[in-house]
Amino acid sequence: MTAQPSICFVIPYFGRWPFWMPFFLESCRRNPDVDWLLFSDCGVPADLPENVRVESISYADYCALVAQRLNIPFAPENAYKLCDIKPALGFIHADRLAGYDFWAFGDIDLVFGRLRDYFTAERLARRDLFSTHERRVSGHLCLMRNTQRMREAFMRMPHWQARFCDQQHHALDEGAFSRIFLWRKNFPRPLFKLVGLFNPWRRRSEFREAFSTPSGCIPWTDGGFVFPTRWFWHEGRLSNDLDSGREFPYFHFVVWKRDAWPALELPSAEAVERLAREPVWQISAQGFQQGES
């Protein structure tokens, strides 16, 4: 059996932890052989899983660290700008990632299923980058091999220094960074695949749709646009009410977070923490709720 490569997610997050943070952390806890490293000024959550570290740092000090590591003037007014530097996090935090086989960037508006069932050792052995979308780097979860080549891949983005330094959010993680690996991404599938054979960065990368982000522009598992209405988390296993018998590596609830949840009355912090500790819960447009059905 192939040994399990080590993985560490690196996520800077500033401001205030979202109300669903206990659910995110509980789904991390159920992946004990994957690590998370968060840089934040939000404080250290109670009952932090052993595989999650929070390094407390102010936003200004974190920006100063980025500036020093990249040798650029980096002082964005809005923390959302940090999305642009996601592909550079492996380089910025190379000291914290020493010894890991893979590092990953991502978001916290998701819950994880059984990640190792998806990112198997055999699968990880074949490629250097893993995106869970077919035609772009998935900014909410992307794995890269922890080598100098991959840590420095972001430097192939044109004018990356200037684009990191300005105040505009360019979505570089899913735009310019994707174009390093994917040429002519809007070509029909056969031509897209053919062009990829001539790109050495593409040949060492996996771009495969994991169906993590429903209700968007990407068709669902059957090719249509009918999406699950409920997701079920059961002691680390993640499924939904549409794809019977299928498990998913994670669920990115960005659409409900943006469109449905702002109108809801938020539960108390105590209620959230109590529910997150339950072995079973579900997620829908109405938020997080008890039980499987």
C-alpha positions as CSV (number, residue, x, y, z in Angstrom):
1,M,0.0,0.0,0.0
2,T,1.3,3.4,-0.9
3,A,2.1,5.7,2.1
4,Q,-0.3,8.6,2.7
5,P,1.3,11.8,1.6
6,S,1.1,14.6,4.2
7,I,-1.2,17.6,3.5
8,C,-1.5,21.0,5.1
9,F,-4.0,23.6,4.2
10,V,-2.9,27.3,4.6
11,I,-5.6,29.8,5.1
12,P,-5.3,33.5,6.2
13,Y,-8.6,34.8,7.5
14,F,-9.2,38.2,9.2
15,G,-12.1,40.0,10.8
16,R,-14.5,37.7,12.6
17,W,-15.1,33.9,12.4
18,P,-18.3,33.2,10.6
19,F,-21.2,31.6,12.5
20,W,-20.7,28.2,10.8
21,M,-17.0,28.0,12.0
22,P,-17.8,25.1,14.5
23,F,-19.1,23.0,11.6
24,F,-16.0,23.7,9.5
25,L,-13.8,22.8,12.4
26,E,-15.7,19.6,13.2
27,S,-15.3,18.5,9.6
28,C,-11.6,19.1,9.9
29,R,-11.5,17.0,13.1
30,R,-13.0,14.1,11.2
31,N,-9.9,14.3,8.8
32,P,-7.2,13.7,11.4
33,D,-4.6,12.8,8.9
34,V,-4.9,16.2,7.2
35,D,-3.6,19.5,8.8
36,W,-4.9,23.1,8.7
37,L,-2.9,26.2,9.4
38,L,-4.9,29.4,9.9
39,F,-3.4,32.9,10.3
40,S,-6.0,35.1,11.9
41,D,-6.9,38.0,14.3
42,C,-10.2,36.3,15.1
43,G,-8.9,34.5,18.2
44,V,-8.5,30.8,18.8
45,P,-11.8,28.9,18.7
46,A,-12.7,26.8,21.7
47,D,-12.2,23.0,21.4
48,L,-9.8,23.4,18.5
49,P,-9.1,20.1,16.7
50,E,-5.6,18.7,17.2
51,N,-5.0,18.9,13.4
52,V,-5.9,22.6,13.2
53,R,-3.5,25.4,14.2
54,V,-4.4,29.0,14.5
55,E,-1.5,31.5,14.5
56,S,-2.7,34.7,16.0
57,I,-1.4,37.8,14.1
58,S,-2.9,41.2,13.3
59,Y,-3.9,42.0,9.7
60,A,-1.2,44.7,9.4
61,D,1.5,42.3,10.7
62,Y,0.4,39.6,8.3
63,C,0.5,42.0,5.3
64,A,4.0,43.1,6.5
65,L,5.0,39.4,6.5
66,V,3.7,38.9,3.0
67,A,5.6,42.0,1.9
68,Q,8.8,40.8,3.4
69,R,8.6,37.3,2.0
70,L,7.7,38.4,-1.5
71,N,9.8,41.6,-1.5
72,I,7.0,43.8,-2.6
73,P,5.0,46.6,-1.0
74,F,1.8,44.8,0.2
75,A,-0.7,46.7,2.2
76,P,-4.3,46.1,0.9
77,E,-7.0,48.0,2.6
78,N,-9.5,45.1,2.2
79,A,-8.7,41.6,3.5
80,Y,-10.5,40.1,0.5
81,K,-7.4,41.0,-1.5
82,L,-5.8,38.1,0.2
83,C,-7.6,35.8,-2.3
84,D,-5.2,37.1,-5.0
85,I,-2.2,35.8,-3.2
86,K,-3.5,32.3,-2.5
87,P,-1.2,30.7,-5.1
88,A,1.8,32.3,-3.4
89,L,1.0,31.0,0.1
90,G,3.2,27.9,-0.3
91,F,6.1,30.3,-1.0
92,I,5.2,32.8,1.7
93,H,4.9,30.1,4.4
94,A,7.5,27.6,3.2
95,D,9.0,27.6,6.7
96,R,5.7,26.3,8.2
97,L,5.3,23.7,5.4
98,A,8.7,22.1,5.7
99,G,8.2,18.3,5.7
100,Y,4.8,18.3,4.1
101,D,4.4,16.5,0.8
102,F,1.5,18.7,-0.3
103,W,0.1,22.1,0.6
104,A,-3.3,23.5,-0.2
105,F,-5.0,26.8,-0.3
106,G,-8.7,27.3,0.2
107,D,-11.7,28.9,2.0
108,I,-13.7,28.3,5.1
109,D,-17.2,28.5,3.6
110,L,-17.3,24.7,3.2
111,V,-17.5,21.5,5.2
112,F,-15.4,18.4,4.4
113,G,-16.3,14.9,3.8
114,R,-13.7,12.1,3.9
115,L,-10.8,13.9,2.0
116,R,-8.5,10.9,1.9
117,D,-11.2,8.8,0.1
118,Y,-11.0,11.4,-2.7
119,F,-7.3,12.4,-2.6
120,T,-5.9,8.9,-2.4
121,A,-2.2,8.2,-2.2
122,E,-2.3,6.6,-5.6
123,R,-4.0,9.7,-7.1
124,L,-1.6,12.1,-5.4
125,A,1.4,10.2,-6.7
126,R,0.5,11.0,-10.3
127,R,0.2,14.8,-10.3
128,D,1.6,18.0,-8.9
129,L,-1.6,20.1,-8.8
130,F,-5.2,19.1,-8.0
131,S,-8.1,21.3,-8.9
132,T,-11.7,20.2,-8.2
133,H,-13.0,22.1,-11.2
134,E,-12.5,21.0,-14.8
135,R,-11.8,24.3,-16.5
136,R,-10.1,26.4,-13.8
137,V,-8.2,26.3,-10.6
138,S,-10.7,25.9,-7.7
139,G,-9.8,28.8,-5.4
140,H,-11.8,27.3,-2.6
141,L,-9.7,24.1,-2.5
142,C,-6.6,23.4,-4.5
143,L,-3.7,21.0,-3.6
144,M,-0.2,21.4,-4.8
145,R,2.9,19.3,-4.4
146,N,5.3,21.0,-1.9
147,T,8.3,21.5,-4.2
148,Q,10.1,24.6,-5.2
149,R,8.7,24.4,-8.7
150,M,5.1,24.4,-7.5
151,R,5.7,26.9,-4.7
152,E,7.1,29.4,-7.3
153,A,4.5,28.6,-10.0
154,F,2.6,31.8,-9.2
155,M,5.6,33.8,-10.4
156,R,4.6,32.8,-14.0
157,M,1.5,35.0,-13.8
158,P,2.2,38.1,-15.9
159,H,3.0,41.2,-13.8
160,W,2.2,39.3,-10.5
161,Q,4.1,41.9,-8.4
162,A,2.1,44.8,-9.6
163,R,-1.2,42.9,-9.4
164,F,-0.5,41.8,-5.9
165,C,0.4,45.3,-4.8
166,D,-2.6,47.3,-6.1
167,Q,-5.9,47.6,-4.2
168,Q,-8.0,45.8,-6.8
169,H,-9.2,42.2,-6.4
170,H,-8.2,40.4,-9.6
171,A,-9.3,36.9,-8.8
172,L,-5.8,35.7,-9.7
173,D,-6.3,32.4,-7.9
174,E,-8.9,31.3,-10.4
175,G,-8.0,33.5,-13.4
176,A,-4.3,34.2,-14.2
177,F,-3.1,31.3,-12.1
178,S,-5.4,28.9,-14.0
179,R,-4.0,30.1,-17.3
180,I,-0.6,28.7,-16.4
181,F,-2.0,25.2,-16.5
182,L,-4.9,25.6,-18.9
183,W,-4.5,26.9,-22.4
184,R,-7.6,27.8,-24.5
185,K,-9.9,26.7,-21.7
186,N,-13.0,27.6,-23.7
187,F,-12.2,25.3,-26.6
188,P,-14.5,22.3,-27.2
189,R,-13.5,19.3,-25.1
190,P,-11.5,17.4,-27.7
191,L,-9.5,20.5,-28.7
192,F,-9.1,21.5,-25.1
193,K,-7.6,18.1,-24.3
194,L,-5.4,18.2,-27.3
195,V,-3.9,21.6,-26.5
196,G,-3.2,20.4,-23.0
197,L,-0.9,17.7,-24.3
198,F,1.5,20.5,-25.3
199,N,1.6,22.2,-21.9
200,P,4.0,20.6,-19.5
201,W,2.2,22.3,-16.6
202,R,-1.1,20.8,-17.7
203,R,0.3,17.3,-18.0
204,R,1.3,17.2,-14.4
205,S,-2.0,18.6,-13.1
206,E,-5.5,17.1,-12.5
207,F,-8.5,19.3,-13.3
208,R,-11.5,17.1,-12.5
209,E,-15.0,18.3,-11.5
210,A,-15.7,17.2,-7.9
211,F,-19.2,18.7,-7.9
212,S,-18.5,20.7,-4.7
213,T,-20.4,23.9,-5.5
214,P,-24.0,23.4,-6.6
215,S,-26.4,26.0,-7.9
216,G,-23.7,27.7,-10.0
217,C,-22.9,27.7,-13.7
218,I,-21.4,24.2,-13.7
219,P,-23.9,21.4,-14.6
220,W,-24.5,18.8,-11.9
221,T,-23.5,15.1,-11.9
222,D,-26.2,14.2,-14.5
223,G,-25.3,17.1,-16.8
224,G,-28.4,19.1,-15.8
225,F,-29.2,22.0,-13.6
226,V,-31.2,20.4,-10.9
227,F,-29.1,20.6,-7.7
228,P,-29.3,19.1,-4.3
229,T,-31.5,20.9,-1.7
230,R,-30.0,19.2,1.4
231,W,-26.6,18.0,2.3
232,F,-26.0,15.5,5.0
233,W,-23.0,15.2,7.3
234,H,-22.8,11.9,9.2
235,E,-19.7,11.4,11.3
236,G,-17.5,12.7,8.5
237,R,-19.4,11.3,5.6
238,L,-20.9,13.8,3.2
239,S,-23.8,13.1,0.9
240,N,-26.9,14.9,-0.4
241,D,-30.6,14.3,-1.2
242,L,-30.1,14.0,-5.0
243,D,-27.1,11.7,-5.6
244,S,-28.1,8.6,-3.7
245,G,-25.2,6.5,-2.4
246,R,-22.6,8.9,-3.5
247,E,-20.1,10.6,-1.1
248,F,-18.5,13.9,-1.8
249,P,-15.1,15.2,-0.6
250,Y,-16.5,18.6,0.5
251,F,-19.4,21.0,0.0
252,H,-18.8,24.6,-0.8
253,F,-22.0,26.5,0.3
254,V,-21.1,29.9,-1.2
255,V,-24.4,30.3,-3.1
256,W,-26.6,29.7,0.0
257,K,-24.2,31.9,2.1
258,R,-24.6,34.7,-0.4
259,D,-28.3,34.4,-1.4
260,A,-30.3,32.6,1.3
261,W,-28.6,32.9,4.6
262,P,-28.4,36.7,5.0
263,A,-32.2,36.7,5.5
264,L,-32.1,34.1,8.2
265,E,-32.1,34.7,11.9
266,L,-28.7,33.4,13.1
267,P,-28.8,30.8,15.9
268,S,-26.9,31.5,19.1
269,A,-23.2,30.6,19.3
270,E,-24.2,28.0,22.0
271,A,-26.7,26.4,19.7
272,V,-24.3,26.2,16.8
273,E,-21.6,24.7,19.0
274,R,-24.0,22.1,20.4
275,L,-25.3,21.1,17.0
276,A,-21.8,20.9,15.5
277,R,-20.8,18.4,18.2
278,E,-23.7,16.1,17.1
279,P,-22.7,13.1,14.9
280,V,-25.3,14.0,12.3
281,W,-26.5,17.3,10.8
282,Q,-27.7,18.7,7.6
283,I,-27.2,21.9,5.5
284,S,-29.8,23.6,3.4
285,A,-31.0,27.0,2.3
286,Q,-32.4,27.3,5.8
287,G,-29.0,26.9,7.4
288,F,-27.6,24.1,9.6
289,Q,-30.2,21.8,11.2
290,Q,-30.4,18.5,13.1
291,G,-30.7,15.1,11.7
292,E,-30.5,13.4,8.3
293,S,-34.0,13.9,7.0
